[in-house]
């Protein structure tokens, strides 16, 4: 993959290049989350670069323009950073398959770039720059790490590339090879294996190759053409119509008569056409197995020339092998085309032709494809109506082979008039034919479009139910499996209900022999049931026999019963019924006595308990509350199992408590988890090797951190935990886990120690990247943005200007202003709180206007004076709300229905009228139309909002112009408050009315 390196011109000052480099690094950190391949490698690159940022900021404080050696190092660094940015952006835009094919090149570029960045850092003249020892040590450590960094294609990627190279080299035209390869590719790049998705991805891949040709990259285009030729054999990459056109174009060019083999095709030893021709050291070609046997018999000479041979030399004759295969394919294609007309002959000829066709279909998938393209399927369906039983059976066998071969064949069979009806009729015939028919229908049912057609055929379901209960062996199992497939469709469920299928299943589950009970319970355990099916089975009485097996069955039956309960309990309505029926106790007993239970049994039981916990969340307010864990002991014992079981059970238990923390019993559950030191356990699990366990531990931790006990949090959350959570945020692919980790941090106590840990660990850069990347309206990112802004609030605290400046330098304030318009209610509230905290520091940071010398009346003012703070303001240096254009967005959200948002926004706006800024600040509020909404808050149901509005108006109405303009609108709400408000509110309202000359200063209201 070509990467254009953009070098910085040497004429640009070093300080400016440093700023450009920092900006490019931040863009890489953000873009690394969006790359389509090698996500881990790009995140590793981003992690290295994040460590470079403090170094560059330190350098920017020095006079870098005075040092040529420093400038040279900076130029190299800037070039490599921009190359890394270009590569990162390309890998987030190009086609996924194309990127996978180039993954070796990508990791090579990554490794080279990291090493070059390391080299550039090592060139920095640290000794002459007065750099702190800590920074110098960090640079040396970073250079060492980057020099040793290795980037490699993943094992799965290497396997795919090797299979592609092998397929091209061996000229593999096998469709199943291409299909399997395409599935591997889909898994590696994270795309659906759905045919339309694969087709779309493949077309985009071909477009990339055309772009390579436009770039004059012929070597790459030729290599990719070979890959395309290999993958085009897959079903998903070419439509049936495209394959048909290609096939008939070739077939019509062959004529109608088969060709005799060339003399060179025969092995001189066996006199048969060769399959694997190899060349000896004498230049003669033989069948591999024949010449190897010749040598193993002790012969050392050539069978033809009798010259002495080097028996260790046998070279594959690929050219001859290809010619033989092409000759075979030509004759087979002609043969397949010629058989079709014979199917209209006498019975004996028809049978012979079917046997020949069956033999060809069993040989290769390519032959099966040609049979389908020659449109044999309608003829074979027609033969299902033949009087001769053997003809019908042969037709069923061939149709089943074709159906197994491809989805296209299934759909073609389903589209033939009366095809399904003809196959269903065979279900009512003799045993051998019935077995073949049900096997074919089972295969067809794997296609969604055909499956619904099967259930629609009158009498089909009834015949299948009869077969599943009366036939033995494979036919009964196929019938049962087919019924399971049909149950995916609600329409078929109606037919199954008419045929008493569920009643039959449950009857056999209750009264059948032990082996039948096992089969029926297994069916319930393994069926992929719709919610309607699950509800129907419970209404039909499935719970009773399953609970009986849970309590009284042998180990194997109990295991299957638990699996069935897990399957059925995933419907919340069923889950609540299971809890009400008292099934929780035996489930808990299995877990609590885990040493005597098998691992798989514990996994199914834990999964069922998790489903039951989820069901308790869905309870309606009108229902009598159902509690999953009745006693404190059960809560303690279940949570204690997290440290005593494997990852699957751990995950289910953690998810159980996640659900319970959202159920009607949430308050009690959280209280008990606090008592059993849950936070300490979850802090440890945040470092778990199993990513699923870790993710759910983080999510539960987040639940407990919301409104959690500060002392408990402070006891167990240290600097290492902070770094772990930030590491999760940077590396995880689970958006919910990232949001939860951010939520934990946002709920941590606002101690200076924790805030400093976060700052040292680079939290500000991470927060900025997520807020910047997620500010667009995307419901999936709402919680993440809410929590990220919540974390930011702690850095905006006015008691530490250094933290505020560090946050402002990232460019966060303009993003907060944007979020006032784009964010959720909670995001707007937290953004307003942050802006309020920043604004509290603005007056002290506003820079004094420098005095002008000389004839100052004739010189232009060089910088604009802030109308509120009276000095020189900026967004990054003084956090000024006016400079950030934040006033009007803050005013707009005063109209939000949520009182918390309004109060946060009002707090931010009122910083403009503090102290001596009353006149100028009030004018700024009036210009932004803020005073009318403040007056409206006098009628708010929120007492704190009323009180803050009163305090604001009490100050604003000290000014005559505002008293005259807005006093009239405020009078009636104020009078109402003097009569209905609480003591403090009443007194404040009276004081404002006194400013408006409505009440006397000596009024009894004061």
Secondary structure, 3 states (H helix, E strand, C coil): CCCCCCCCCCCCCHHHHHHHHHHHHHHHHHHCCCCCCCHHHHHHHHHHHHHHHHHHHHHHCCCHHHCHHHHHHHHHHHHHHHHHHHHHHHCCCCCHHHHHHCHHHHHHHHHHHHHHHHHHHHCCCHHHHCCCHHHHHHHHHHHHHHHHCCCCCCHHHHHHHHHHHHHHHCCCCCHHHHHHHHHHHHHHHCCCCCHHHHHHHHHHHHHHHHHHHHCCCHHHHHHHHHHHHHHCCCHHHCCHHHHHHHHHHHHHCCCCCCCCCCHHHECCCCCCECCCEEECCCCCEEEHHHHHHHHHCCCCECCCCCCECCCCCCEECHHHHHHHHHHHHHHHHHHHHHHHHHHHCCHHHHHHHHHHHHHHHHHCHHHHHHHHHCCCHHHHHHHCCCCCHHHHHHHHHHHHHHHHHCHHHHHHHHHCCCHHHHHHHHHHCCHHHHHHHHHHHHHHCCCHHHHHHHHHCCCHHHHHHHHHHHCCHHHHHHHHHHHHHHCCCHHHHHHHHHCCHHHHHHHHHHHCCHHHHHHHHHHHHHCCCCHHHHHHHHHCCHHHHHHHHHHHCCHHHHHHHHHHHHHHHCCHHHHHHHHHCCCHHHHHHHHHCHHHCCHHHHHHHHHHHHHHHHHHHCCCCCCCCCCCCCCHHHHHHHHHHHHCCCHHHHHHHHHHHHHHCCCCCHHHHHHHHHHCCHHHHHHHHCCCCCHHHHHHHHHHHHHHHCCCCHHHHHHHCCHHHHHHHHHHHHHCCCHHHHHHHHHHHHCCCCCHHHHHHHHHCCHHHHHHHHHHHCCCCCHHHHHHHHHHHHHHHHHCCCCCHHHHHHHHHCCHHHHHHHHHHHCCHHHHHHHHHHHHHHHHCHHHHCECCCCCCCCHHHCCCCCCCCCCCCCECCCCCCCCCCCCCCHHHHHHHHHCCCHHHHHHHHHHHHHHHCHHHHHHHHHHHHHCCCHHHHHHHHHCCCHHHHHHHHHHHHHHCCCHHHHHHHHHHHHHHHHHHHHHCCHHHHHHHHHHHHHCCCCCCCCCCC
